[in-house]
Amino acid sequence: MDDQNKNLILATALSFIVILVWFVLFPPVEPDTALDVTPPPASSTQSGDAIVPAPASDGTTITAAPSDDATAETADAPRIDIDTDRISGSISLAGGRIDDLRLKDYRDTIEPGSDIVTMLAPVGSPDAYYALHGWAPGSGLGADAVPTPNTLWQLVEGETLSTNSPITLEWDNGAGQVFRRTIGVDDNYMFNITQSVTNTSDAPVRAAPYGMITRHGIPADTRNFFILHEGAVAMANGELAETDWDDIQDADFDAEWGRPAVVTNDVTQGWVGFTDHFWQAILIPTGVSSFEQALTYAPRADVFRAVTRLPTQDIAPGATVSVDTQLFAGAKEWEAIRAYQDEGAQNFIDSIDWGWFFFLTKPIFWLLHEMNKLIGNMGVSIIGLTLIIKAILLPLAYKSYVSMAKMKELQPQMEKLKENAGDDKQKLQKGMMELYKKEKVNPAAGCLPILLQIPIFFSLYKVIFVTIELRHAPFFGPFQDLSAPDPTSILNLFGLLPIDAPDPTSVMALIFIGVLPILLGISMFLQQKLNPAPTDPTQKMIFAWMPWVFMFMLGGFASGLVVYWIANNTITFTQQYLIMRSQGYKPDLMGNIKSTFKKKPAEDAANSTKAPKKKGGK
């Protein structure tokens, strides 16, 4: 391997190390979790509830009145239970809010007895988070003639909301309009909401239906990590938009909405909502020609909203108008989301954050998911995925290792060229190029597998970090969550003692690493020793330290990623050894390992020049 080839590999490796060191020494700033999520005073015009403008017949804008009290009626209002195989919770009859939802299949931690995950929470709770539907008044209707966020609805059909057992709520405004809302839920996480208005008066009226997801403050458990998007996510006519929390806060003031807002008009197909690490709440209008999406922020109340405003409806005397909206509120499970996409939610699979390398992350996850369905163990599936990736890259790897073997054979000729060229680098470069051409050797061939591994590594890291299928996925023994760092440590004798490993975010975790990072360092060390150490002292030192630097640096990464890297190193070692042997070059593995622990020639020379001690006297 010539100096250029070594420098390219060295630069790639050093760049990767610099990135890792940067994110360890300068992690992303954690958000201030002590946000003031207390609802504003009753007189505040920046209420935590909906203010949804709707066009009147004369072209002016009428605004739905804010709630007179954001908390009192909600706290004491009757509730309707939600109970399916996968979710539980309740709906408040104050506003008909879906504001209490828990996911039965998921727990906060892997500890026995851990609480199940809370998805939605009512006003007054920390991180209040709920869905609300309603009508904004148009001509012929005053603000008090439409249901407000705290209107007390009546249950007229059903008892408990469950799969195939919808409920119907009703409210009569006493002015000739009767509002009804039918809510159903499927066997996963999709709610179907049908809103209707019956006009029993003798005058036409207008109203604009809307759906809204409201969050009070930035969630306290926001990861704020560069590889993961958290905040708002929207699809509008085939275009995906991921908007961070601070981008909503910093949006331009919108006069129509009366606050900072990101507005998208004339959406014919799409959805909008909020996404967390593993959960999301998304509004999906159905059966309308077009609608408007808005992401708004009320600064005084510290409230975020994702809104879909449907076209204003003309409701003639004696007529009934109804509209449908879907609400997804649950875990970002690939199979469930893909099924909803097949049923009409445009590109709904993109609500999962696949990242810039989506063309790699999507097929990698699909393959990993399908293998796990067959094998039933995610750790073994990661090893199987590694084998498949290495098999796909084998033709390139074969060329690379054959080229490296040939480069070894050319080493004596290259040394002669260096002696003949002396300090004339141009002459040396020309001679080496002629030698490569004569022997049909491509010195850059050895870099291709390494360069291809970088995007694959980051794509797999993305898959392991982002997808819920890896959350709490067990491997064996102490490794019961492949999305978390290695739980073993030198302190607990690698899982033999009932002592917790240091917190992954602490400095101690960088020192007292687990068994997987140690195996990673050993596998990298052995892979290096298939080739003699570089002759350049600086390169030799860097290559010698690299396995152990990676061992400590990757100790805090997800266990599944470290398992992948160990498997990748092991397979690479085997491939390289066998291919080199097939080309007539026998790697001196033990000799290269022993040379690592031998004294340097400079040290030997220094020792030999030391004057022996004189015996007795001067």
C-alpha positions in Angstrom: 0.0 0.0 0.0 1.6 3.3 -1.1 1.7 6.5 0.9 -1.3 8.0 -0.9 -3.4 5.0 -0.2 -2.4 5.1 3.5 -3.0 8.8 3.8 -6.5 8.4 2.3 -7.4 5.7 4.8 -5.8 7.6 7.6 -7.7 10.8 6.7 -11.0 8.9 6.6 -10.4 7.2 10.0 -9.2 10.5 11.6 -12.3 12.4 10.3 -14.6 9.8 11.8 -12.7 9.9 15.1 -12.9 13.7 15.2 -16.7 13.5 14.7 -17.1 11.1 17.5 -14.8 13.1 19.8 -16.7 16.3 19.0 -20.1 14.9 20.0 -18.7 13.4 23.2 -16.9 16.6 24.3 -19.5 19.0 22.9 -22.8 17.2 23.1 -25.9 19.0 21.8 -27.3 21.5 24.3 -30.2 19.9 26.3 -33.4 21.9 26.2 -34.5 23.7 29.3 -36.9 21.2 30.8 -38.1 23.7 33.4 -40.4 25.4 30.9 -43.4 27.2 32.2 -46.3 25.0 31.1 -48.8 26.5 33.5 -51.9 27.6 31.5 -52.3 31.3 31.1 -54.8 33.3 33.2 -58.4 33.1 32.2 -58.4 36.5 30.6 -55.4 35.8 28.4 -56.1 36.0 24.7 -53.2 33.6 24.1 -55.1 30.7 25.6 -53.8 27.2 25.2 -56.8 26.3 23.2 -57.9 26.9 19.6 -58.1 30.1 17.8 -58.9 29.0 14.2 -59.9 31.7 11.7 -62.5 31.0 9.1 -63.6 33.1 6.1 -67.0 34.8 6.3 -69.3 35.3 3.3 -68.1 38.9 2.8 -64.5 37.9 2.6 -63.6 39.1 6.1 -62.1 36.8 8.8 -64.1 35.7 11.8 -62.1 34.2 14.6 -63.3 31.5 17.0 -63.4 32.9 20.5 -60.7 31.6 22.9 -61.6 29.5 25.8 -62.9 31.5 28.8 -61.2 29.0 31.2 -58.5 26.6 29.9 -58.6 24.3 32.9 -61.6 24.4 35.2 -64.3 22.7 33.1 -61.8 20.2 31.7 -60.7 18.9 35.1 -64.2 18.2 36.4 -65.9 17.1 33.2 -67.2 13.5 32.8 -65.1 11.1 30.8 -65.7 8.3 28.4 -63.3 5.3 28.6 -61.1 4.1 25.8 -60.2 0.5 25.9 -58.8 -1.7 23.1 -56.2 -4.5 23.0 -53.4 -1.9 22.5 -54.5 1.4 24.0 -56.4 2.6 27.1 -57.4 6.1 28.3 -60.4 8.4 28.2 -62.1 11.2 26.3 -63.2 14.4 28.2 -66.7 15.6 27.5 -65.3 19.1 27.9 -64.6 19.9 24.3 -64.7 16.2 23.4 -60.9 16.2 23.7 -58.9 13.0 23.2 -56.5 13.8 26.0 -55.8 10.7 28.0 -54.1 7.9 26.1 -51.7 5.1 27.1 -50.0 2.5 25.0 -50.4 -1.0 26.5 -47.6 -2.7 24.5 -44.9 -0.3 25.7 -43.3 0.5 29.0 -41.0 3.3 30.1 -38.1 1.0 30.9 -37.3 -2.7 30.7 -37.5 -3.0 34.5 -40.3 -5.3 35.8 -43.4 -3.3 36.8 -42.4 -0.2 34.8 -45.3 2.1 33.9 -46.8 1.8 30.4 -46.1 4.7 28.1 -48.3 7.7 28.3 -49.1 9.2 24.9 -51.6 12.0 25.5 -52.2 14.0 28.7 -55.0 16.5 29.7 -54.6 20.2 30.4 -53.1 20.7 33.8 -50.7 17.7 33.5 -47.0 18.1 32.9 -46.5 18.2 29.1 -50.2 18.4 28.3 -50.8 16.9 24.9 -54.2 16.3 23.3 -56.3 16.3 20.2 -59.3 18.6 19.7 -61.9 18.9 16.9 -64.4 21.6 16.2 -65.9 24.3 14.0 -64.9 27.9 13.5 -67.9 30.2 13.0 -68.6 31.8 9.6 -71.5 34.1 8.6 -74.7 33.5 10.5 -73.0 32.1 13.5 -71.5 33.9 16.5 -68.6 32.7 18.6 -71.0 31.2 21.2 -73.0 29.3 18.5 -70.2 26.8 17.9 -68.6 24.4 20.4 -65.7 25.8 22.2 -62.7 23.8 23.6 -64.6 23.6 26.9 -68.1 23.0 25.6 -69.7 20.2 27.6 -70.9 17.5 25.2 -73.5 14.8 25.8 -72.9 11.1 25.1 -75.8 10.0 23.0 -74.6 6.6 21.6 -72.1 4.0 22.9 -70.5 3.6 26.3 -66.8 2.7 26.0 -64.8 3.6 22.9 -63.3 0.3 21.7 -62.6 -1.5 18.4 -65.8 -1.7 16.4 -67.7 0.2 19.2 -67.7 3.9 18.4 -69.3 6.6 20.5 -71.3 9.7 19.5 -71.3 13.0 21.2 -73.9 15.8 20.7 -74.3 19.5 21.5 -77.2 21.8 20.7 -76.4 25.4 20.6 -80.0 26.4 21.2 -80.0 28.6 18.1 -81.0 26.1 15.5 -77.8 24.1 15.0 -77.1 20.6 16.4 -73.5 19.5 16.4 -72.6 15.8 16.5 -69.2 14.0 16.7 -68.8 10.3 16.1 -65.4 8.8 17.3 -64.2 5.3 16.3 -60.9 3.5 16.8 -59.3 0.6 15.0 -57.2 -2.2 16.5 -54.0 -0.2 16.3 -53.7 3.6 16.8 -56.0 5.2 14.3 -59.1 7.3 15.4 -61.8 8.1 12.9 -63.7 11.3 13.7 -66.8 12.3 11.9 -68.1 15.8 12.6 -71.6 17.0 11.5 -73.9 20.0 11.8 -77.6 19.9 11.3 -79.2 23.3 10.7 -82.7 23.3 12.0 -83.1 27.1 11.7 -84.7 28.9 8.7 -81.5 30.7 7.7 -78.3 29.4 6.1 -75.1 29.4 8.1 -71.4 28.8 7.4 -68.7 27.1 9.5 -65.3 25.7 8.9 -64.4 22.3 10.5 -60.9 21.9 11.9 -58.8 19.3 13.7 -56.0 20.3 16.1 -53.2 18.7 18.1 -52.0 20.8 21.0 -48.8 20.5 23.1 -48.1 22.7 26.1 -44.4 23.4 26.0 -41.5 21.5 24.5 -41.6 17.9 25.8 -39.4 17.4 28.8 -38.0 14.1 27.4 -36.9 15.7 24.1 -33.6 14.0 23.1 -32.4 17.0 21.0 -29.9 14.8 19.2 -28.6 15.6 15.8 -29.5 12.2 14.3 -33.2 12.4 15.3 -35.9 14.8 14.3 -38.4 15.8 17.0 -41.0 18.5 16.6 -43.5 18.9 13.8 -43.8 16.7 10.7 -46.1 17.3 7.7 -46.8 16.0 4.3 -48.3 18.3 1.7 -48.9 17.2 -1.8 -46.0 14.7 -1.8 -43.5 17.1 0.0 -42.2 16.2 3.4 -41.5 19.0 5.9 -39.8 18.4 9.2 -40.0 21.5 11.5 -38.1 21.7 14.7 -39.6 23.2 17.9 -37.5 26.4 17.7 -38.4 26.9 14.0 -42.1 27.0 15.0 -41.3 29.5 17.8 -39.2 31.6 15.4 -41.7 31.6 12.6 -43.0 34.9 11.1 -46.1 36.4 12.8 -49.2 35.5 10.8 -51.9 38.2 11.0 -54.7 35.8 10.1 -53.7 33.3 12.8 -52.7 36.0 15.2 -49.4 34.4 16.2 -46.2 32.9 14.7 -47.3 30.3 12.2 -46.0 28.1 9.4 -49.0 27.8 7.0 -49.4 25.6 3.9 -52.5 26.3 1.7 -54.2 24.2 -0.9 -53.1 20.8 0.4 -55.0 18.1 -1.6 -53.3 15.2 0.1 -51.3 15.2 3.3 -51.1 15.2 7.1 -49.6 17.2 9.9 -48.7 16.6 13.6 -46.0 16.2 16.2 -43.4 13.5 16.4 -41.3 12.3 19.3 -38.5 9.7 19.4 -40.9 6.7 19.2 -44.4 8.2 19.2 -46.4 10.6 17.2 -49.8 12.3 16.9 -50.9 13.1 13.3 -54.0 14.6 11.7 -55.1 13.1 8.4 -58.1 14.8 6.7 -60.0 12.5 4.4 -62.7 13.0 1.7 -62.0 16.7 1.0 -60.8 18.4 -2.1 -58.2 20.6 -0.3 -57.4 21.9 3.2 -55.0 24.2 5.0 -52.2 23.1 7.3 -50.8 25.3 10.1 -48.2 25.0 12.8 -48.6 27.8 15.3 -47.1 28.9 18.5 -48.7 31.0 21.3 -45.7 32.6 23.1 -47.5 33.8 26.2 -49.0 30.4 26.8 -46.0 28.4 25.5 -48.4 26.3 23.4 -47.7 24.6 20.0 -50.5 23.6 17.7 -50.8 21.5 14.5 -54.0 22.4 12.7 -55.9 21.2 9.7 -58.6 23.7 8.6 -61.0 22.2 6.1 -63.0 24.2 3.6 -65.8 26.4 4.9 -69.2 24.6 4.7 -72.5 26.2 3.6 -75.3 24.7 5.7 -78.7 25.4 4.3 -81.9 25.3 6.4 -82.8 21.8 7.2 -79.5 20.4 5.8 -76.8 18.3 7.5 -73.2 18.6 6.6 -70.5 16.2 7.8 -66.7 15.9 7.4 -64.2 13.1 8.3 -60.8 13.3 9.8 -58.4 10.6 11.0 -56.1 10.9 14.0 -53.1 8.7 14.4 -51.9 8.7 18.0 -49.5 5.9 19.0 -46.2 4.2 18.3 -44.3 4.6 15.1 -44.5 1.0 14.1 -43.4 0.4 10.6 -46.0 -2.3 9.7 -48.9 -0.3 11.1 -47.8 3.0 9.4 -47.2 1.2 6.1 -50.7 -0.3 6.3 -52.2 3.2 6.8 -50.2 4.4 3.9 -51.7 1.6 1.7 -55.1 2.7 2.9 -54.6 6.3 1.6 -52.4 8.3 3.9 -50.0 9.7 1.4 -46.3 8.7 2.1 -47.2 8.1 5.7 -44.1 5.9 6.1 -42.1 9.0 5.8 -43.4 10.1 9.2 -40.6 7.9 10.5 -37.3 9.9 10.4 -35.3 7.9 7.8 -32.7 10.8 7.3 -30.7 11.9 4.4 -29.6 8.3 3.6 -33.2 7.1 3.3 -32.3 5.1 0.2 -30.1 3.0 2.5 -32.0 3.2 5.8 -35.3 2.1 4.4 -34.0 -1.2 2.7 -31.7 -1.8 5.7 -34.6 -1.6 8.1 -36.8 -3.7 5.9 -34.2 -6.4 5.7 -33.5 -6.3 9.4 -37.3 -6.3 10.2 -38.0 -9.3 8.0 -35.0 -11.3 9.3 -36.2 -10.6 12.9 -39.6 -12.0 12.0 -38.0 -15.2 10.8 -35.3 -15.5 13.6 -37.1 -13.9 16.5 -33.9 -12.3 17.9 -32.9 -8.8 16.9 -29.2 -9.3 17.9 -28.9 -12.4 15.7 -30.7 -10.6 13.0 -28.1 -7.8 13.1 -25.4 -10.4 12.6 -27.3 -11.9 9.7 -27.8 -8.4 8.2 -24.0 -7.9 8.5 -23.4 -11.2 6.6 -25.8 -10.1 3.8 -24.2 -6.7 3.5 -20.7 -8.2 3.4 -21.9 -10.7 0.7 -23.2 -7.8 -1.4 -19.9 -6.0 -1.0 -17.8 -9.1 -1.6 -16.9 -8.4 -5.2 -15.5 -5.0 -4.2 -13.8 -6.5 -1.2 -12.3 -9.2 -3.3 -10.8 -6.7 -5.7 -9.6 -4.7 -2.8 -7.8 -7.5 -1.0 -6.4 -8.9 -4.3 -5.0 -5.4 -5.0 -3.6 -5.3 -1.4 -1.9 -8.7 -1.9 -0.4 -7.5 -5.2 0.8 -4.3 -3.5 2.6 -6.5 -1.0 4.4 -8.3 -3.8 5.4 -5.0 -5.3 6.8 -3.7 -2.0 10.5 -4.6 -2.9 10.2 -2.8 -6.3 8.6 0.2 -4.6 11.5 0.4 -2.1 14.0 0.4 -5.0 12.1 3.2 -6.7 12.2 5.2 -3.5 16.0 4.7 -3.2 16.5 5.7 -6.9 14.3 8.7 -6.7 15.8 10.1 -3.5 14.1 13.4 -2.7 12.7 13.8 -6.2 9.0 13.2 -5.4 7.9 13.8 -9.0 10.2 11.1 -10.3 9.0 8.7 -7.5 5.4 9.4 -8.4 6.0 8.8 -12.1 7.9 5.6 -11.5 5.1 4.3 -9.2 2.4 5.0 -11.7 4.3 3.2 -14.4 4.8 0.2 -12.0 1.0 0.2 -11.2 0.2 0.3 -14.9 2.7 -2.4 -15.8 1.4 -4.8 -13.0 -2.2 -3.8 -13.5 -2.7 -2.7 -9.9 -5.1 -0.1 -8.7 -3.8 1.5 -5.5 -7.2 3.1 -4.7 -9.0 -0.3 -4.8 -8.3 -0.9 -1.2 -10.2 2.2 -0.1 -13.5 1.4 -1.7 -14.9 -1.1 0.9 -13.8 1.3 3.7 -15.5 4.3 2.0 -18.7 2.3 1.4 -18.8 1.2 5.0 -19.2 4.8 6.3 -22.7 5.5 4.9 -23.8 2.0 5.7 -22.6 2.4 9.3 -24.4 5.7 9.7 -27.5 4.3 8.1 -27.6 1.4 10.4 -26.9 3.7 13.4 -29.9 5.7 12.2 -32.1 2.6 12.0 -31.1 1.3 15.4 -31.5 4.7 17.1 -34.7 5.8 15.5 -37.0 2.8 14.9 -39.2 1.6 17.7 -38.7 -2.0 16.6 -35.2 -1.8 18.1 -36.4 -0.2 21.3 -36.1 -2.7 24.2 -35.2 -5.4 21.7 -33.3 -8.2 23.6 -30.2 -10.1 22.4 -29.1 -12.5 25.2 -28.1 -12.4 28.8 -27.6 -8.9 30.1 -28.2 -7.4 26.6 -32.0 -6.8 26.8 -32.1 -3.5 25.0 -30.1 -3.2 21.8 -31.0 0.5 21.4 -29.2 1.2 24.7 -25.5 1.2 25.5 -23.8 -2.0 26.8 -25.2 -2.5 30.3 -22.1 -4.5 31.4 -19.0 -3.0 32.9 -15.8 -3.8 34.6 -17.4 -2.6 37.8 -20.0 -5.4 37.7 -17.7 -8.0 36.3 -19.4 -7.7 32.9 -22.9 -8.5 34.2 -21.9 -11.2 36.8 -22.6 -8.9 39.8 -25.9 -7.3 40.5 -24.5 -3.8 40.2 -25.6 -1.2 37.7 -23.1 0.0 35.1 -22.2 3.7 35.2 -24.7 6.1 33.6 -24.0 6.1 29.8 -23.8 9.9 29.9 -21.2 10.1 32.6 -17.4 10.2 32.3 -17.2 7.0 34.3 -19.0 5.1 31.4 -16.1 6.1 29.1 -13.6 4.5 31.4 -15.4 1.4 32.8 -16.6 0.0 29.5 -18.5 -3.2 28.8 -17.7 -6.4 27.1 -19.0 -5.4 23.7 -16.7 -2.4 23.3 -13.8 -4.6 24.4 -14.6 -7.2 21.8 -14.9 -4.4 19.2 -11.4 -3.2 20.1 -9.9 -6.7 19.9 -11.6 -7.4 16.5 -10.2 -4.1 15.1 -6.7 -4.9 16.5 -6.7 -8.4 14.9 -8.0 -7.0 11.6 -5.1 -4.5 11.6 -2.5 -7.2 12.2 -3.2 -9.0 8.9 -0.8 -6.4 7.5 2.5 -5.2 8.9 2.5 -1.8 10.6 3.2 1.3 8.4 6.8 2.3 8.2 6.0 5.9 8.9 6.3 6.5 12.7 3.3 8.8 12.9 1.0 6.5 10.9 2.3 3.6 12.9 1.4 5.3 16.2 -2.1 6.3 15.0 -2.9 2.9 13.6 -1.7 1.3 16.8 -4.0 3.4 19.0 -7.0 3.4 16.7 -8.7 0.1 17.9 -8.4 1.2 21.5 -9.7 4.7 20.8 -12.7 3.3 19.0 -13.2 0.8 21.9 -13.7 3.7 24.4 -15.4 6.1 22.0 -18.1 3.6 20.9 -18.7 2.3 24.4 -21.7 4.6 24.8 -23.2 3.8 21.4 -26.3 1.5 21.1 -25.4 -2.1 21.7 -26.9 -3.2 18.4 -24.5 -0.9 16.5 -21.5 -2.3 18.4 -22.7 -5.9 17.7 -22.9 -4.9 14.0 -19.3 -3.5 14.0 -17.9 -6.6 15.8 -19.6 -8.9 13.3 -18.4 -6.7 10.4 -14.8 -6.8 11.7 -14.9 -10.5 12.2 -16.3 -11.2 8.7 -13.8 -8.7 7.1 -10.9 -10.4 8.9 -12.0 -13.8 7.6 -12.6 -12.5 4.0 -9.3 -10.7 3.9 -7.3 -13.6 5.3 -8.8 -16.2 2.9 -8.5 -13.9 -0.2 -4.9 -13.1 0.6 -4.1 -16.8 1.0 -5.8 -17.5 -2.3 -3.4 -15.0 -4.0 -0.3 -16.7 -2.6 0.3 -14.2 0.2 0.3 -15.6 3.7 -0.4 -12.9 6.3 2.0 -13.3 9.2 -0.7 -12.6 11.8 1.3 -13.8 14.9 4.4 -12.2 13.7 2.7 -8.8 13.3 1.1 -9.2 16.7 4.4 -10.0 18.4 6.1 -7.0 16.7 3.6 -4.7 18.4 5.1 -5.7 21.8 8.7 -5.7 20.7 11.0 -2.8 21.6 11.4 -0.3 18.9 14.7 -0.3 16.9 15.4 3.2 18.2 15.1 2.0 21.8 17.4 -1.0 21.1 20.0 1.3 19.6 19.7 3.6 22.5 20.1 0.8 24.9 23.2 -0.6 23.1 25.0 2.8 23.2 24.6 3.2 26.9 28.1 3.0 28.6 28.4 0.0 31.0 28.8 0.8 34.6 32.3 0.8 35.9 33.2 -1.6 38.6 34.8 -0.1 41.6 36.5 3.3 41.6 36.7 5.8 38.8 
